[in-house]
Amino acid sequence: MSPSSWRALFRRIATGELRPHRRRIALALIAAIFAGLSTATQAWLVQPALDRVFLDRDPFMLAAVPLAIVLAVIVKAAAGYIEEMQLARVGLDVIADLQKRLFDRLVHDELAWLRDRGTGALLSHLTYDVTLLRQTVSNVFTGFIRDGLTLLCLIGLMLYQDVLLACIAAIAFPVAVLPLLRMGRRVRQLTLGAQEQMGRLTARLEQGFEAIRQVKADGQEDRESGIVADMIDRFRDVQFAAARFRALASPSVELVTGFMIGLVILYGGWQVLGGKTTPGTFFSFLTAMLMAYQPMKRIAKLNTMLHEGLSAAGRIYALIDRPRTMHLPAHPAILRNPVQGAIRFRGVTFAHGTRTVFRDFDLAITAGEHWAITGPSGCGKSTLLDLVLRLHDVRAGEVMLDGVDIRRIAPGDLRRSVALVAQESWFFDDTIAANIAYGRPDASFAEIRHAARLAMIDDVIGHLERGYDTRLGAGGIHLSGGQLQRLSIARAILLDRPVMLLDEATSALDAETERQVLGNIRNHRHSRTTIYVSHRESINSITDHKLQLKY
């Protein structure tokens, strides 16, 4: 990324993310000015402390100078607290808003792109990248304001006391900063590499834990451990390389600082010996210079952190700004109320990448009909259901609901008309009742239990110690595959939508349980459109029509 792109990125953060918080920032700036002036005041008070108290032995100044120093410290402490609290709130608000926008963008993104991207990479953006940016906004932004204003106040004091001496001291600034800028560019490159490594590591960890049963069954624990260990080592090496450059920031400033202090003492001491300045003025200047090098050293460290944060921000904004491939209707069509559930595929062509799944495909399903879709694995049965939900867009032709092209329907309206039961439905780490009512959080307990009875899962839940208040665990790990499938069916029954799609929804059930569940679905939805995808011939007994798909 070019320097102009980095500047544009920085401007976007400053104007887009920080502008809504300008009142807090203004208050923090005022507090930072008071803190900087208080620091400069402490340095300036060294002059009367030496000249008036120790040399002139002025009793009034003996009382006044310590009191002034105490007041300056109190003002600095109060101003520093106000500034830090305001900027901390700004930083946290900015990151929280950005994280919410990023997740909202991802959760509304196209299914195919999300699958291609991988959960690990997406989690890396939401955790690692956001953490880097949080550190940048919280620490860098706070540091630049606090230390930058303190530095300006101290430099102003130094110029006020001795312009030539201040110019000699100022030579240290460009000498120290130039190598730090080079380090920052290198840290930025290493940070990009670390972000990529973290994405791959997160993806591998996720895959390992999701497939842990298979890993153990195949005796591949050591192999997986070795792969992850190697990835962790590579991530550590990139991180250490960046840390090495960050660690050079302070020594670089220290070396230049030490050299310049020697020059200042040499020249300033000559001025004092020649009677051209007082010891108090010189030591006040020296105190201000030493105080100035501390914020300069911290700003030098912040430079590398800024580059890390901008790298993360670039990746986050790239996701937020990514153009949508699935276009939303500018003026959505209004479905009839109630939705009838008639589905029509007309001249549909669709492909996964370069593999064509449907070509000039036609199918008409009358409202209220029950259809069985069968065929070998990979022939497009699940894809057919995805097209009804518009999880993918067709390349040619159209899919219609009640005579309306679904591309003209707002996705929310379309999906509120269709319920899907997938073969492997995901469950959240929540109660059984909450998982059944996921699509209808306002459902009563009586409605939840009625849906569970129809799905033949109520008795199973009743034997659990906490019943419907039992927590499932992430992914529903506390129930068997067949029980989870019945929970998925209960969830879809509770939604009670005009169209229900069942994708191998009973594959884990025994024959008798499957017969009872399918019979309940048929009776409950006798006049509403239902499409069953299955390999089993038993599905034909409850459907009106059958479609056999082939390669």
RAFENQUI-V261659 format. One record per residue. N is the residue number from 1. RES is the residue in one letter. PHI is phi in degrees with one decimal (none if undefined). D_FIRST is the distance of its C-alpha to the first C-alpha in Angstrom with 1 decimal. Layout:
n=N res=RES phi=PHI d_first=D_FIRST
n=N res=RES phi=PHI d_first=D_FIRST
This chain:
n=1 res=M phi=none d_first=0.0
n=2 res=S phi=-73.6 d_first=3.8
n=3 res=P phi=-56.7 d_first=6.7
n=4 res=S phi=-64.4 d_first=8.2
n=5 res=S phi=-67.2 d_first=6.1
n=6 res=W phi=-65.4 d_first=7.0
n=7 res=R phi=-64.6 d_first=10.3
n=8 res=A phi=-63.7 d_first=10.8
n=9 res=L phi=-65.1 d_first=10.3
n=10 res=F phi=-63.4 d_first=12.7
n=11 res=R phi=-63.6 d_first=15.0
n=12 res=R phi=-64.5 d_first=15.2
n=13 res=I phi=-63.9 d_first=16.4
n=14 res=A phi=-67.0 d_first=18.7
n=15 res=T phi=-88.5 d_first=20.2
n=16 res=G phi=-81.4 d_first=20.1
n=17 res=E phi=-90.5 d_first=20.9
n=18 res=L phi=-91.4 d_first=22.9
n=19 res=R phi=-56.4 d_first=24.8
n=20 res=P phi=-62.3 d_first=27.5
n=21 res=H phi=-109.9 d_first=28.3
n=22 res=R phi=-63.7 d_first=28.8
n=23 res=R phi=-66.8 d_first=32.5
n=24 res=R phi=-63.5 d_first=31.8
n=25 res=I phi=-65.1 d_first=29.1
n=26 res=A phi=-62.3 d_first=31.6
n=27 res=L phi=-62.9 d_first=34.3
n=28 res=A phi=-65.1 d_first=32.0
n=29 res=L phi=-63.5 d_first=31.3
n=30 res=I phi=-61.2 d_first=35.0
n=31 res=A phi=-63.6 d_first=35.7
n=32 res=A phi=-65.7 d_first=33.1
n=33 res=I phi=-63.0 d_first=34.8
n=34 res=F phi=-62.9 d_first=38.1
n=35 res=A phi=-65.0 d_first=36.8
n=36 res=G phi=-65.4 d_first=35.4
n=37 res=L phi=-64.7 d_first=38.7
n=38 res=S phi=-64.5 d_first=40.7
n=39 res=T phi=-63.5 d_first=38.9
n=40 res=A phi=-63.5 d_first=39.5
n=41 res=T phi=-63.2 d_first=43.1
n=42 res=Q phi=-61.2 d_first=43.7
n=43 res=A phi=-66.5 d_first=42.6
n=44 res=W phi=-64.6 d_first=44.8
n=45 res=L phi=-67.5 d_first=47.8
n=46 res=V phi=-63.3 d_first=48.0
n=47 res=Q phi=-62.7 d_first=49.5
n=48 res=P phi=-67.1 d_first=52.6
n=49 res=A phi=-61.9 d_first=52.9
n=50 res=L phi=-80.7 d_first=53.6
n=51 res=D phi=-72.9 d_first=55.3
n=52 res=R phi=-91.6 d_first=57.3
n=53 res=V phi=-85.8 d_first=58.0
n=54 res=F phi=-84.4 d_first=58.4
n=55 res=L phi=-86.8 d_first=59.5
n=56 res=D phi=-85.6 d_first=61.4
n=57 res=R phi=55.4 d_first=62.4
n=58 res=D phi=-84.9 d_first=62.1
n=59 res=P phi=-65.5 d_first=63.1
n=60 res=F phi=-63.6 d_first=61.5
n=61 res=M phi=-67.7 d_first=58.1
n=62 res=L phi=-61.5 d_first=58.7
n=63 res=A phi=-87.5 d_first=58.6
n=64 res=A phi=-71.7 d_first=56.1
n=65 res=V phi=-64.1 d_first=53.3
n=66 res=P phi=-59.0 d_first=53.1
n=67 res=L phi=-63.0 d_first=53.4
n=68 res=A phi=-63.9 d_first=50.6
n=69 res=I phi=-63.9 d_first=48.3
n=70 res=V phi=-61.8 d_first=49.2
n=71 res=L phi=-62.2 d_first=48.4
n=72 res=A phi=-62.7 d_first=45.1
n=73 res=V phi=-65.3 d_first=44.2
n=74 res=I phi=-63.2 d_first=45.3
n=75 res=V phi=-61.5 d_first=43.2
n=76 res=K phi=-62.7 d_first=40.1
n=77 res=A phi=-64.4 d_first=40.7
n=78 res=A phi=-65.5 d_first=41.2
n=79 res=A phi=-64.9 d_first=38.3
n=80 res=G phi=-63.3 d_first=36.0
n=81 res=Y phi=-64.5 d_first=37.2
n=82 res=I phi=-60.4 d_first=36.7
n=83 res=E phi=-61.8 d_first=33.2
n=84 res=E phi=-66.5 d_first=32.1
n=85 res=M phi=-65.1 d_first=33.7
n=86 res=Q phi=-64.9 d_first=32.2
n=87 res=L phi=-71.6 d_first=28.6
n=88 res=A phi=-63.8 d_first=29.1
n=89 res=R phi=-65.7 d_first=30.3
n=90 res=V phi=-60.7 d_first=27.4
n=91 res=G phi=-60.6 d_first=24.8
n=92 res=L phi=-66.7 d_first=26.8
n=93 res=D phi=-64.5 d_first=27.3
n=94 res=V phi=-61.8 d_first=23.6
n=95 res=I phi=-68.1 d_first=22.7
n=96 res=A phi=-61.0 d_first=25.8
n=97 res=D phi=-64.4 d_first=25.1
n=98 res=L phi=-66.7 d_first=21.5
n=99 res=Q phi=-65.6 d_first=22.9
n=100 res=K phi=-65.4 d_first=25.7
n=101 res=R phi=-64.5 d_first=23.5
n=102 res=L phi=-65.6 d_first=21.4
n=103 res=F phi=-65.1 d_first=24.6
n=104 res=D phi=-60.7 d_first=26.2
n=105 res=R phi=-65.6 d_first=23.5
n=106 res=L phi=-69.5 d_first=23.7
n=107 res=V phi=-68.2 d_first=27.5
n=108 res=H phi=-95.5 d_first=27.8
n=109 res=D phi=-77.8 d_first=25.4
n=110 res=E phi=-70.2 d_first=26.9
n=111 res=L phi=-60.7 d_first=28.9
n=112 res=A phi=-61.5 d_first=27.7
n=113 res=W phi=-66.5 d_first=24.0
n=114 res=L phi=-62.8 d_first=24.9
n=115 res=R phi=-67.0 d_first=27.0
n=116 res=D phi=-65.3 d_first=24.4
n=117 res=R phi=-70.0 d_first=21.8
n=118 res=G phi=90.8 d_first=24.4
n=119 res=T phi=-62.9 d_first=25.6
n=120 res=G phi=-59.9 d_first=24.2
n=121 res=A phi=-64.9 d_first=20.5
n=122 res=L phi=-67.2 d_first=21.4
n=123 res=L phi=-64.1 d_first=23.3
n=124 res=S phi=-62.1 d_first=20.5
n=125 res=H phi=-64.5 d_first=18.4
n=126 res=L phi=-76.4 d_first=21.5
n=127 res=T phi=-113.1 d_first=22.5
n=128 res=Y phi=-64.3 d_first=20.0
n=129 res=D phi=-63.3 d_first=16.9
n=130 res=V phi=-66.7 d_first=19.3
n=131 res=T phi=-63.2 d_first=21.1
n=132 res=L phi=-60.7 d_first=18.0
n=133 res=L phi=-68.7 d_first=17.4
n=134 res=R phi=-61.6 d_first=21.1
n=135 res=Q phi=-63.0 d_first=21.2
n=136 res=T phi=-65.7 d_first=18.6
n=137 res=V phi=-66.1 d_first=20.4
n=138 res=S phi=-72.4 d_first=23.8
n=139 res=N phi=-87.8 d_first=23.5
n=140 res=V phi=-68.0 d_first=20.8
n=141 res=F phi=-61.3 d_first=21.9
n=142 res=T phi=-62.2 d_first=25.5
n=143 res=G phi=-65.0 d_first=25.1
n=144 res=F phi=-64.2 d_first=23.5
n=145 res=I phi=-70.2 d_first=26.3
n=146 res=R phi=-64.1 d_first=29.1
n=147 res=D phi=-73.1 d_first=28.3
n=148 res=G phi=-64.3 d_first=26.9
n=149 res=L phi=-69.7 d_first=30.1
n=150 res=T phi=-61.5 d_first=32.3
n=151 res=L phi=-62.1 d_first=30.8
n=152 res=L phi=-62.8 d_first=31.4
n=153 res=C phi=-63.7 d_first=35.0
n=154 res=L phi=-70.2 d_first=35.7
n=155 res=I phi=-64.3 d_first=34.4
n=156 res=G phi=-60.5 d_first=36.6
n=157 res=L phi=-64.3 d_first=39.5
n=158 res=M phi=-62.9 d_first=38.9
n=159 res=L phi=-65.9 d_first=38.9
n=160 res=Y phi=-64.4 d_first=42.0
n=161 res=Q phi=-81.9 d_first=43.8
n=162 res=D phi=-161.2 d_first=43.0
n=163 res=V phi=-62.9 d_first=40.5
n=164 res=L phi=-64.1 d_first=40.8
n=165 res=L phi=-63.5 d_first=40.5
n=166 res=A phi=-65.0 d_first=37.4
n=167 res=C phi=-65.9 d_first=35.8
n=168 res=I phi=-63.0 d_first=36.6
n=169 res=A phi=-65.1 d_first=35.0
n=170 res=A phi=-69.2 d_first=31.9
n=171 res=I phi=-58.4 d_first=31.2
n=172 res=A phi=-64.6 d_first=30.0
n=173 res=F phi=-63.7 d_first=27.0
n=174 res=P phi=-64.9 d_first=24.8
n=175 res=V phi=-62.1 d_first=26.1
n=176 res=A phi=-80.8 d_first=25.0
n=177 res=V phi=-76.6 d_first=21.7
n=178 res=L phi=-57.1 d_first=20.1
n=179 res=P phi=-64.9 d_first=20.1
n=180 res=L phi=-67.0 d_first=18.9
n=181 res=L phi=-64.5 d_first=15.7
n=182 res=R phi=-64.1 d_first=15.1
n=183 res=M phi=-60.0 d_first=16.1
n=184 res=G phi=-60.8 d_first=13.7
n=185 res=R phi=-64.3 d_first=10.7
n=186 res=R phi=-68.0 d_first=12.7
n=187 res=V phi=-61.4 d_first=13.6
n=188 res=R phi=-61.2 d_first=10.1
n=189 res=Q phi=-64.1 d_first=9.8
n=190 res=L phi=-66.3 d_first=13.3
n=191 res=T phi=-64.9 d_first=13.0
n=192 res=L phi=-60.2 d_first=10.8
n=193 res=G phi=-64.2 d_first=13.6
n=194 res=A phi=-65.0 d_first=16.2
n=195 res=Q phi=-63.8 d_first=15.2
n=196 res=E phi=-65.9 d_first=15.6
n=197 res=Q phi=-62.0 d_first=18.8
n=198 res=M phi=-64.1 d_first=20.1
n=199 res=G phi=-60.4 d_first=19.7
n=200 res=R phi=-67.1 d_first=21.7
n=201 res=L phi=-65.0 d_first=24.2
n=202 res=T phi=-61.2 d_first=24.8
n=203 res=A phi=-62.5 d_first=25.5
n=204 res=R phi=-67.3 d_first=27.9
n=205 res=L phi=-61.7 d_first=29.7
n=206 res=E phi=-61.9 d_first=30.2
n=207 res=Q phi=-62.4 d_first=31.6
n=208 res=G phi=-63.0 d_first=33.8
n=209 res=F phi=-73.7 d_first=35.4
n=210 res=E phi=-67.6 d_first=35.8
n=211 res=A phi=-102.2 d_first=37.5
n=212 res=I phi=-61.4 d_first=39.4
n=213 res=R phi=-64.6 d_first=42.7
n=214 res=Q phi=-68.2 d_first=41.9
n=215 res=V phi=-58.3 d_first=40.5
n=216 res=K phi=-69.8 d_first=43.7
n=217 res=A phi=-62.0 d_first=45.9
n=218 res=D phi=-90.0 d_first=44.4
n=219 res=G phi=64.5 d_first=44.6
n=220 res=Q phi=-107.0 d_first=40.9
n=221 res=E phi=-59.5 d_first=40.3
n=222 res=D phi=-65.0 d_first=39.8
n=223 res=R phi=-63.9 d_first=37.4
n=224 res=E phi=-63.6 d_first=35.2
n=225 res=S phi=-62.1 d_first=35.4
n=226 res=G phi=-66.5 d_first=34.4
n=227 res=I phi=-62.8 d_first=31.3
n=228 res=V phi=-65.8 d_first=30.2
n=229 res=A phi=-60.8 d_first=31.0
n=230 res=D phi=-64.1 d_first=29.0
n=231 res=M phi=-67.0 d_first=25.9
n=232 res=I phi=-63.8 d_first=26.6
n=233 res=D phi=-62.5 d_first=26.9
n=234 res=R phi=-65.3 d_first=23.5
n=235 res=F phi=-64.0 d_first=21.9
n=236 res=R phi=-61.1 d_first=24.1
n=237 res=D phi=-64.2 d_first=23.1
n=238 res=V phi=-66.5 d_first=19.3
n=239 res=Q phi=-62.7 d_first=20.3
n=240 res=F phi=-67.8 d_first=22.7
n=241 res=A phi=-61.2 d_first=20.3
n=242 res=A phi=-67.2 d_first=18.2
n=243 res=A phi=-63.8 d_first=21.5
n=244 res=R phi=-63.2 d_first=22.7
n=245 res=F phi=-69.3 d_first=20.0
n=246 res=R phi=-63.9 d_first=20.7
n=247 res=A phi=-67.4 d_first=24.3
n=248 res=L phi=-73.1 d_first=24.0
n=249 res=A phi=-62.2 d_first=23.2
n=250 res=S phi=-65.0 d_first=26.8
n=251 res=P phi=-58.9 d_first=28.6
n=252 res=S phi=-62.2 d_first=26.6
n=253 res=V phi=-67.2 d_first=27.7
n=254 res=E phi=-61.2 d_first=31.2
n=255 res=L phi=-61.6 d_first=31.8
n=256 res=V phi=-64.9 d_first=31.0
n=257 res=T phi=-60.4 d_first=32.9
n=258 res=G phi=-60.0 d_first=35.9
n=259 res=F phi=-63.5 d_first=36.0
n=260 res=M phi=-72.3 d_first=35.9
n=261 res=I phi=-62.2 d_first=38.5
n=262 res=G phi=-59.5 d_first=40.8
n=263 res=L phi=-63.9 d_first=40.4
n=264 res=V phi=-64.3 d_first=41.0
n=265 res=I phi=-64.5 d_first=44.1
n=266 res=L phi=-62.2 d_first=45.4
n=267 res=Y phi=-71.5 d_first=45.1
n=268 res=G phi=-64.9 d_first=46.1
n=269 res=G phi=-62.4 d_first=49.0
n=270 res=W phi=-62.9 d_first=50.2
n=271 res=Q phi=-64.2 d_first=50.0
n=272 res=V phi=-67.1 d_first=52.1
n=273 res=L phi=-63.5 d_first=54.6
n=274 res=G phi=-84.2 d_first=55.0
n=275 res=G phi=74.9 d_first=55.7
n=276 res=K phi=-86.1 d_first=52.9
n=277 res=T phi=-152.0 d_first=51.4
n=278 res=T phi=-91.9 d_first=52.7
n=279 res=P phi=-57.9 d_first=51.7
n=280 res=G phi=-63.1 d_first=50.7
n=281 res=T phi=-63.9 d_first=48.3
n=282 res=F phi=-65.3 d_first=46.7
n=283 res=F phi=-69.5 d_first=46.4
n=284 res=S phi=-64.8 d_first=45.0
n=285 res=F phi=-63.0 d_first=42.3
n=286 res=L phi=-62.5 d_first=41.7
n=287 res=T phi=-62.4 d_first=41.4
n=288 res=A phi=-62.1 d_first=38.9
n=289 res=M phi=-64.7 d_first=36.8
n=290 res=L phi=-63.2 d_first=37.0
n=291 res=M phi=-63.5 d_first=36.1
n=292 res=A phi=-70.1 d_first=33.1
n=293 res=Y phi=-71.4 d_first=31.7
n=294 res=Q phi=-66.3 d_first=31.6
n=295 res=P phi=-63.5 d_first=29.2
n=296 res=M phi=-64.5 d_first=27.1
n=297 res=K phi=-65.5 d_first=26.9
n=298 res=R phi=-66.9 d_first=25.9
n=299 res=I phi=-63.3 d_first=23.2
n=300 res=A phi=-61.4 d_first=21.9
n=301 res=K phi=-67.5 d_first=21.8
n=302 res=L phi=-65.3 d_first=20.1
n=303 res=N phi=-59.8 d_first=17.1
n=304 res=T phi=-68.7 d_first=16.2
n=305 res=M phi=-65.2 d_first=17.0
n=306 res=L phi=-61.3 d_first=14.8
n=307 res=H phi=-64.9 d_first=11.7
n=308 res=E phi=-63.4 d_first=13.1
n=309 res=G phi=-65.2 d_first=13.9
n=310 res=L phi=-67.3 d_first=10.6
n=311 res=S phi=-61.2 d_first=9.3
n=312 res=A phi=-65.1 d_first=12.5
n=313 res=A phi=-61.5 d_first=12.3
n=314 res=G phi=-60.5 d_first=9.2
n=315 res=R phi=-70.6 d_first=11.3
n=316 res=I phi=-66.1 d_first=14.4
n=317 res=Y phi=-65.5 d_first=13.5
n=318 res=A phi=-61.6 d_first=12.4
n=319 res=L phi=-73.7 d_first=16.0
n=320 res=I phi=-63.8 d_first=17.7
n=321 res=D phi=-88.5 d_first=16.4
n=322 res=R phi=-58.7 d_first=17.0
n=323 res=P phi=-65.2 d_first=19.6
n=324 res=R phi=-77.4 d_first=23.0
n=325 res=T phi=-88.0 d_first=24.7
n=326 res=M phi=-100.2 d_first=28.1
n=327 res=H phi=-80.8 d_first=29.1
n=328 res=L phi=-94.8 d_first=31.3
n=329 res=P phi=-67.3 d_first=34.4
n=330 res=A phi=-67.8 d_first=34.4
n=331 res=H phi=-128.4 d_first=38.1
n=332 res=P phi=-59.4 d_first=39.1
n=333 res=A phi=-73.6 d_first=42.5
n=334 res=I phi=-97.8 d_first=45.1
n=335 res=L phi=-74.3 d_first=46.8
n=336 res=R phi=-63.7 d_first=50.5
n=337 res=N phi=-119.2 d_first=51.9
n=338 res=P phi=-81.6 d_first=52.8
n=339 res=V phi=-67.5 d_first=50.5
n=340 res=Q phi=-81.6 d_first=52.8
n=341 res=G phi=100.6 d_first=50.5
n=342 res=A phi=-78.0 d_first=51.0
n=343 res=I phi=-121.1 d_first=48.2
n=344 res=R phi=-137.1 d_first=47.7
n=345 res=F phi=-102.2 d_first=45.5
n=346 res=R phi=-128.0 d_first=45.9
n=347 res=G phi=59.3 d_first=44.5
n=348 res=V phi=-79.4 d_first=41.6
n=349 res=T phi=-123.0 d_first=39.1
n=350 res=F phi=-148.3 d_first=36.5
n=351 res=A phi=-140.6 d_first=34.4
n=352 res=H phi=-94.6 d_first=32.3
n=353 res=G phi=66.4 d_first=29.7
n=354 res=T phi=-97.9 d_first=31.8
n=355 res=R phi=-94.7 d_first=35.0
n=356 res=T phi=-75.9 d_first=37.2
n=357 res=V phi=-99.6 d_first=39.1
n=358 res=F phi=-128.3 d_first=41.1
n=359 res=R phi=-135.5 d_first=42.1
n=360 res=D phi=50.5 d_first=44.3
n=361 res=F phi=-84.1 d_first=45.4
n=362 res=D phi=-127.5 d_first=48.0
n=363 res=L phi=-160.0 d_first=49.5
n=364 res=A phi=-122.8 d_first=51.5
n=365 res=I phi=-116.1 d_first=52.2
n=366 res=T phi=-73.1 d_first=54.8
n=367 res=A phi=-56.2 d_first=54.5
n=368 res=G phi=91.6 d_first=56.2
n=369 res=E phi=-80.6 d_first=56.2
n=370 res=H phi=-111.0 d_first=55.3
n=371 res=W phi=-119.4 d_first=53.6
n=372 res=A phi=-106.7 d_first=53.0
n=373 res=I phi=-112.2 d_first=50.0
n=374 res=T phi=-123.9 d_first=50.6
n=375 res=G phi=145.7 d_first=49.4
n=376 res=P phi=-67.6 d_first=47.8
n=377 res=S phi=-61.0 d_first=44.6
n=378 res=G phi=85.3 d_first=41.5
n=379 res=C phi=-87.5 d_first=43.4
n=380 res=G phi=112.3 d_first=41.5
n=381 res=K phi=-63.8 d_first=43.7
n=382 res=S phi=-65.9 d_first=41.0
n=383 res=T phi=-61.3 d_first=38.7
n=384 res=L phi=-59.3 d_first=41.6
n=385 res=L phi=-68.6 d_first=41.6
n=386 res=D phi=-61.1 d_first=37.9
n=387 res=L phi=-68.0 d_first=38.3
n=388 res=V phi=-63.1 d_first=41.0
n=389 res=L phi=-82.4 d_first=38.7
n=390 res=R phi=55.9 d_first=35.9
n=391 res=L phi=-78.3 d_first=33.6
n=392 res=H phi=-132.2 d_first=32.6
n=393 res=D phi=-101.8 d_first=33.1
n=394 res=V phi=-69.3 d_first=35.5
n=395 res=R phi=-86.1 d_first=34.4
n=396 res=A phi=-153.3 d_first=37.8
n=397 res=G phi=81.5 d_first=40.9
n=398 res=E phi=-152.6 d_first=41.2
n=399 res=V phi=-112.1 d_first=42.1
n=400 res=M phi=-121.8 d_first=44.5
n=401 res=L phi=-119.6 d_first=45.9
n=402 res=D phi=52.5 d_first=49.2
n=403 res=G phi=80.5 d_first=48.6
n=404 res=V phi=-110.6 d_first=45.2
n=405 res=D phi=-57.8 d_first=42.0
n=406 res=I phi=-64.6 d_first=40.0
n=407 res=R phi=-70.6 d_first=36.8
n=408 res=R phi=-93.5 d_first=38.7
n=409 res=I phi=-101.0 d_first=39.3
n=410 res=A phi=-59.9 d_first=37.1
n=411 res=P phi=-52.0 d_first=35.8
n=412 res=G phi=-64.0 d_first=37.5
n=413 res=D phi=-65.3 d_first=40.8
n=414 res=L phi=-61.8 d_first=40.7
n=415 res=R phi=-77.3 d_first=40.0
n=416 res=R phi=-77.2 d_first=42.7
n=417 res=S phi=-102.9 d_first=45.1
n=418 res=V phi=-131.3 d_first=44.3
n=419 res=A phi=-114.3 d_first=44.7
n=420 res=L phi=-117.1 d_first=43.2
n=421 res=V phi=-116.3 d_first=44.6
n=422 res=A phi=-85.1 d_first=42.3
n=423 res=Q phi=-62.7 d_first=43.7
n=424 res=E phi=-124.0 d_first=41.6
n=425 res=S phi=-77.4 d_first=41.1
n=426 res=W phi=-92.2 d_first=39.0
n=427 res=F phi=-121.1 d_first=40.7
n=428 res=F phi=-95.8 d_first=39.6
n=429 res=D phi=-75.2 d_first=40.9
n=430 res=D phi=-149.9 d_first=43.5
n=431 res=T phi=-72.2 d_first=47.1
n=432 res=I phi=-60.5 d_first=48.7
n=433 res=A phi=-59.8 d_first=49.7
n=434 res=A phi=-65.9 d_first=46.2
n=435 res=N phi=-70.4 d_first=44.8
n=436 res=I phi=-64.9 d_first=47.5
n=437 res=A phi=-91.0 d_first=46.9
n=438 res=Y phi=-56.4 d_first=43.1
n=439 res=G phi=-84.3 d_first=43.1
n=440 res=R phi=-137.3 d_first=46.0
n=441 res=P phi=-63.1 d_first=45.8
n=442 res=D phi=-90.7 d_first=48.8
n=443 res=A phi=-65.5 d_first=51.1
n=444 res=S phi=-77.8 d_first=54.3
n=445 res=F phi=-64.1 d_first=55.4
n=446 res=A phi=-61.9 d_first=58.2
n=447 res=E phi=-66.6 d_first=55.7
n=448 res=I phi=-61.7 d_first=53.5
n=449 res=R phi=-69.8 d_first=56.6
n=450 res=H phi=-62.5 d_first=58.0
n=451 res=A phi=-63.4 d_first=54.8
n=452 res=A phi=-65.6 d_first=54.9
n=453 res=R phi=-63.8 d_first=58.6
n=454 res=L phi=-62.6 d_first=57.8
n=455 res=A phi=-87.0 d_first=55.1
n=456 res=M phi=60.6 d_first=57.7
n=457 res=I phi=-121.8 d_first=55.8
n=458 res=D phi=-62.5 d_first=57.8
n=459 res=D phi=-64.6 d_first=60.3
n=460 res=V phi=-62.1 d_first=57.6
n=461 res=I phi=-64.4 d_first=56.0
n=462 res=G phi=-62.9 d_first=59.5
n=463 res=H phi=-85.6 d_first=60.0
n=464 res=L phi=-77.9 d_first=57.0
n=465 res=E phi=-58.0 d_first=57.8
n=466 res=R phi=-106.6 d_first=55.8
n=467 res=G phi=57.1 d_first=56.0
n=468 res=Y phi=-71.4 d_first=53.4
n=469 res=D phi=-91.4 d_first=52.0
n=470 res=T phi=-68.1 d_first=50.9
n=471 res=R phi=-82.6 d_first=47.2
n=472 res=L phi=-79.3 d_first=45.7
n=473 res=G phi=85.6 d_first=42.9
n=474 res=A phi=-58.8 d_first=39.4
n=475 res=G phi=78.5 d_first=39.8
n=476 res=G phi=73.0 d_first=43.5
n=477 res=I phi=-70.1 d_first=44.3
n=478 res=H phi=-90.3 d_first=47.7
n=479 res=L phi=-126.9 d_first=49.2
n=480 res=S phi=-76.0 d_first=49.9
n=481 res=G phi=-60.7 d_first=48.1
n=482 res=G phi=-65.6 d_first=51.1
n=483 res=Q phi=-65.6 d_first=51.3
n=484 res=L phi=-65.7 d_first=47.7
n=485 res=Q phi=-62.8 d_first=48.2
n=486 res=R phi=-68.6 d_first=51.1
n=487 res=L phi=-63.8 d_first=49.1
n=488 res=S phi=-62.6 d_first=46.6
n=489 res=I phi=-65.1 d_first=49.5
n=490 res=A phi=-60.3 d_first=50.9
n=491 res=R phi=-60.7 d_first=47.6
n=492 res=A phi=-69.7 d_first=47.7
n=493 res=I phi=-62.0 d_first=51.4
n=494 res=L phi=-61.9 d_first=50.8
n=495 res=L phi=-62.6 d_first=48.3
n=496 res=D phi=53.4 d_first=51.1
n=497 res=R phi=-96.0 d_first=49.0
n=498 res=P phi=-59.8 d_first=50.3
n=499 res=V phi=-125.3 d_first=48.5
n=500 res=M phi=-122.8 d_first=48.1
n=501 res=L phi=-116.3 d_first=46.2
n=502 res=L phi=-117.6 d_first=47.2
n=503 res=D phi=-103.7 d_first=45.0
n=504 res=E phi=49.9 d_first=47.2
n=505 res=A phi=-73.6 d_first=48.0
n=506 res=T phi=-122.5 d_first=51.2
n=507 res=S phi=-64.4 d_first=50.2
n=508 res=A phi=-97.0 d_first=50.9
n=509 res=L phi=-94.7 d_first=54.2
n=510 res=D phi=-72.7 d_first=57.6
n=511 res=A phi=-59.9 d_first=59.7
n=512 res=E phi=-69.2 d_first=62.0
n=513 res=T phi=-63.6 d_first=59.3
n=514 res=E phi=-61.7 d_first=57.3
n=515 res=R phi=-60.5 d_first=60.4
n=516 res=Q phi=-68.9 d_first=61.0
n=517 res=V phi=-64.4 d_first=57.4
n=518 res=L phi=-64.4 d_first=57.2
n=519 res=G phi=-64.2 d_first=60.6
n=520 res=N phi=-64.3 d_first=59.6
n=521 res=I phi=-63.5 d_first=56.5
n=522 res=R phi=-61.1 d_first=58.7
n=523 res=N phi=-68.3 d_first=61.2
n=524 res=H phi=-69.4 d_first=58.8
n=525 res=R phi=-116.6 d_first=56.8
n=526 res=H phi=-62.3 d_first=59.7
n=527 res=S phi=-117.8 d_first=58.8
n=528 res=R phi=-125.3 d_first=55.0
n=529 res=T phi=-61.5 d_first=52.6
n=530 res=T phi=-140.2 d_first=51.6
n=531 res=I phi=-121.2 d_first=49.8
n=532 res=Y phi=-109.3 d_first=50.2
n=533 res=V phi=-105.2 d_first=48.2
n=534 res=S phi=-159.5 d_first=50.2
n=535 res=H phi=-90.5 d_first=51.4
n=536 res=R phi=-87.0 d_first=54.8
n=537 res=E phi=-71.3 d_first=57.7
n=538 res=S phi=-60.9 d_first=59.0
n=539 res=I phi=-66.8 d_first=56.6
n=540 res=N phi=-67.0 d_first=58.7
n=541 res=S phi=-72.1 d_first=61.7
n=542 res=I phi=-113.7 d_first=60.0
n=543 res=T phi=-109.4 d_first=58.1
n=544 res=D phi=-85.6 d_first=59.4
n=545 res=H phi=-141.0 d_first=57.4
n=546 res=K phi=-131.6 d_first=55.5
n=547 res=L phi=-121.5 d_first=52.6
n=548 res=Q phi=-100.3 d_first=52.1
n=549 res=L phi=-90.0 d_first=48.7
n=550 res=K phi=-131.7 d_first=48.3
n=551 res=Y phi=-70.3 d_first=45.6
